[in-house]
Amino acid sequence: MSQLGELARTLPELQRYAEVYVINPDTPENSRNVRAQSGITVPILLDPDYSGAKHYDLAGGGRPMGGLVGYAVIDAAGIIRVQRVDIDFGAHSAQILDAVRTLR
């Protein structure tokens, strides 16, 4: 949850360059709790059957990124340009921003 809070601090600049979403396999109620606890304001996409993750080949072991957390930068053509499985993804928000800027 704290990683989303870290990411929330860079959201205004990140949103200048990209659309940002959180993908969550949990229930709508849990997703509301994620939003409330993290302060994140971007849309949370529910993916309980991992169909979205599977579409982008992010599902490992039947779960997105093997059941771990991380991030992916997907370009306008739907191609994954950066993918990183990392519990501390919020600490890498500057790298995410750099990747998005490079694609512009």
C-alpha positions as CSV (number, residue, x, y, z in Angstrom):
1,M,0.0,0.0,0.0
2,S,2.8,2.4,0.8
3,Q,4.2,1.9,-2.7
4,L,1.1,3.4,-4.2
5,G,1.5,6.3,-1.8
6,E,5.0,6.8,-3.1
7,L,3.8,6.7,-6.7
8,A,1.0,9.1,-5.8
9,R,3.6,11.9,-5.2
10,T,4.8,11.7,-8.8
11,L,1.4,11.3,-10.4
12,P,0.8,14.9,-11.5
13,E,3.9,14.8,-13.6
14,L,3.5,11.3,-14.7
15,Q,-0.1,12.0,-15.9
16,R,1.3,14.8,-18.1
17,Y,2.9,12.1,-20.2
18,A,0.7,9.0,-19.8
19,E,-2.5,7.4,-18.6
20,V,-2.0,5.8,-15.3
21,Y,-4.0,2.9,-13.9
22,V,-3.8,0.5,-11.0
23,I,-4.8,-3.1,-11.8
24,N,-6.1,-4.9,-8.8
25,P,-7.4,-8.5,-8.8
26,D,-9.2,-7.9,-5.5
27,T,-12.9,-7.2,-4.8
28,P,-14.4,-3.7,-5.3
29,E,-14.4,-3.2,-1.6
30,N,-10.7,-4.0,-1.2
31,S,-10.0,-1.7,-4.2
32,R,-11.8,1.1,-2.4
33,N,-9.7,0.4,0.7
34,V,-6.5,0.5,-1.5
35,R,-7.6,3.9,-2.8
36,A,-8.4,5.3,0.7
37,Q,-5.3,4.0,2.3
38,S,-2.9,5.0,-0.4
39,G,-4.3,8.4,-1.5
40,I,-4.1,7.3,-5.1
41,T,-6.5,9.1,-7.4
42,V,-6.1,7.1,-10.6
43,P,-8.6,4.6,-11.8
44,I,-8.4,1.2,-10.3
45,L,-9.2,-1.5,-12.8
46,L,-10.6,-4.7,-11.4
47,D,-9.1,-7.8,-12.9
48,P,-10.4,-10.7,-10.7
49,D,-9.9,-13.3,-13.4
50,Y,-6.5,-11.9,-14.5
51,S,-7.8,-11.5,-18.1
52,G,-6.2,-8.1,-18.4
53,A,-2.9,-9.3,-17.1
54,K,-3.0,-12.4,-19.3
55,H,-3.7,-10.2,-22.4
56,Y,-0.4,-8.4,-21.8
57,D,1.3,-11.6,-20.8
58,L,1.9,-10.4,-17.3
59,A,0.4,-13.4,-15.6
60,G,2.8,-15.9,-14.2
61,G,1.6,-18.9,-12.3
62,G,-1.9,-17.8,-13.2
63,R,-1.5,-14.5,-11.4
64,P,-0.2,-11.1,-12.6
65,M,3.6,-11.0,-12.5
66,G,3.6,-14.4,-10.7
67,G,1.5,-13.0,-7.9
68,L,4.0,-10.3,-7.1
69,V,3.6,-6.6,-7.4
70,G,5.4,-4.3,-9.9
71,Y,4.7,-2.1,-12.9
72,A,4.5,-2.2,-16.6
73,V,4.8,0.7,-19.1
74,I,2.7,-0.1,-22.1
75,D,2.9,2.1,-25.2
76,A,0.0,3.4,-27.3
77,A,0.2,0.4,-29.5
78,G,-0.2,-1.9,-26.5
79,I,3.4,-3.1,-26.4
80,I,5.1,-3.5,-23.1
81,R,8.2,-1.3,-23.1
82,V,9.2,-1.7,-19.5
83,Q,8.1,-4.4,-17.0
84,R,9.5,-4.8,-13.5
85,V,8.5,-7.1,-10.7
86,D,9.5,-5.2,-7.6
87,I,7.8,-4.9,-4.2
88,D,9.3,-1.4,-3.9
89,F,8.0,-0.2,-7.2
90,G,7.0,3.2,-5.7
91,A,10.6,3.9,-4.9
92,H,11.3,3.7,-8.7
93,S,8.7,6.3,-9.7
94,A,11.4,8.4,-11.2
95,Q,12.5,5.5,-13.4
96,I,8.8,5.0,-14.4
97,L,8.6,8.7,-15.3
98,D,11.8,8.5,-17.3
99,A,10.5,5.5,-19.3
100,V,7.3,7.3,-20.1
101,R,9.1,10.4,-21.2
102,T,11.3,8.4,-23.5
103,L,8.2,7.0,-25.2
104,R,6.8,10.4,-26.0
